Amino acid sequence: MAQDRHAKYTRQPQAFTHHRITSCSLDIIRALARFRFLPTSIVVALVGGNARNVQRQLQWLWHLGYINRFGFPSTVGSSEFVYYLDNPNTLELLK
């Protein structure tokens, strides 16, 4: 079974236009609004549920521009992204 891969460092909003805001999406945005900066592992722990689903939600929220992220380079193993809010329109979703 072939899996669709998306660019890791370039946003592709056209690939995610069919996605809808879910309760998981809102939980992620609430957590980011409360704590400002969160790495992927902490977002997964705070939101709960299936870790892969939360990671997918983070990915498409980033591609659509609702949240932003940065990564620290790592020489050992892989690094994780740190997510934050920088779009005022995202906070409008919580109202």
C-alpha positions in Angstrom: 0.0 0.0 0.0 1.5 3.3 -1.1 1.5 6.1 1.3 1.2 9.8 0.3 4.2 11.8 1.4 4.2 15.5 1.8 7.0 18.0 1.9 8.5 18.3 5.4 9.7 21.9 5.2 7.4 23.5 2.6 3.7 24.1 3.1 1.3 22.5 0.7 -2.1 23.9 1.5 -3.7 22.6 -1.7 -3.1 19.0 -0.6 -5.2 19.6 2.6 -8.2 21.6 1.4 -10.6 18.8 2.1 -9.7 18.6 5.8 -12.1 20.0 8.5 -11.4 21.4 11.9 -12.1 18.6 14.5 -12.2 18.5 18.2 -8.7 17.1 18.2 -7.6 20.2 16.1 -9.2 22.5 18.7 -7.6 20.7 21.6 -4.2 21.2 19.9 -4.8 24.9 19.4 -6.0 25.3 23.0 -2.8 23.6 24.3 -0.6 25.8 22.1 -2.5 28.9 23.2 -2.0 28.0 26.8 1.6 26.9 26.7 3.0 29.0 23.8 5.7 26.6 22.6 5.2 22.8 22.6 7.2 19.9 21.1 5.3 17.2 19.3 5.7 14.7 22.1 4.2 17.0 24.7 1.3 17.9 22.4 0.5 14.2 22.0 0.6 13.7 25.8 -1.7 16.8 26.5 -4.2 16.1 23.7 -4.4 12.3 24.3 -5.8 9.8 22.0 -4.0 8.0 19.2 -0.5 9.5 18.8 -0.4 9.1 15.1 -3.7 10.9 14.7 -2.5 13.8 16.7 0.7 14.0 14.7 -1.3 14.0 11.5 -3.5 16.8 12.8 -0.4 18.8 13.7 0.9 18.2 10.2 -2.2 19.4 8.4 -2.7 22.4 10.7 0.8 23.5 9.8 0.3 22.9 6.1 -2.9 25.0 6.2 -1.2 27.8 8.1 -3.1 27.6 11.4 0.0 26.9 13.4 3.7 27.3 12.9 6.7 25.1 13.8 10.5 25.0 13.9 12.9 22.2 14.5 16.3 22.0 16.1 18.9 20.1 14.1 20.1 16.9 15.8 23.2 14.9 15.1 22.0 11.9 17.1 18.7 10.4 16.1 15.8 12.5 14.8 14.6 15.8 16.2 11.0 16.8 16.7 9.2 19.9 15.7 8.3 22.6 18.3 4.9 24.1 17.5 3.5 27.6 18.3 0.7 30.0 17.3 1.5 33.1 15.2 -1.8 33.5 13.3 -4.5 35.6 15.0 -7.1 33.9 12.8 -6.4 30.6 14.5 -7.5 32.0 17.9 -10.8 33.0 16.3 -11.5 29.3 15.9 -11.5 28.9 19.7 -14.2 31.6 20.2 
